[in-house]
Amino acid sequence: MQEVTIIVALGSYVLMLAAFYLHRLRAFHGPVMLSVILFDIGMPIYLVMNRDWNKRLIEQGDIMSFGIWMHFGLIITLYVLYAVQIQTALVLRRSPGEDTDRARKDHRAQGKGILLARGLVILTGAMLVESPELE
């Protein structure tokens, strides 16, 4: 089951890369990026509902590992970038004018940061996956 989660996360990352490079196709770019954001918000909920976190974090002592805290910090960073990205996307939609060029540059730079942070979240998450025979 963990392998499927990693494959789905990687697939959504590839879809996000496609939407990043096809930004001029707004009918594709916007819905894909919003779907990926919603996927990333829903992933922790899915994991909490399907994993025994008390055993993993408390009983096995993983709460004190650097990997867990690095992964958690990257997730928080990703969510903050998503919030800022949505704000600049709303500026781009609402006000065509002189602020648009600056907002477009900011939006692209934030997008690059999101791609980096999300890639690292997926990588650290994959590294933290525990094989079923260890449980």
Secondary structure, DSSP 4 states (H G I P E B T S, - for coil): -HHHHHHHHHHHHHHHHHHHHTTT-HHHHHHHHHHHHHHHHHHHHHHHHHS-HIIIIIIS-GGG-HHHHHHHHHHHHHHHHHHHHHHHHHHHHH--STHHHHHHHHHHHHHHHHHHHHHHHHHHHHHHPPPGGG-
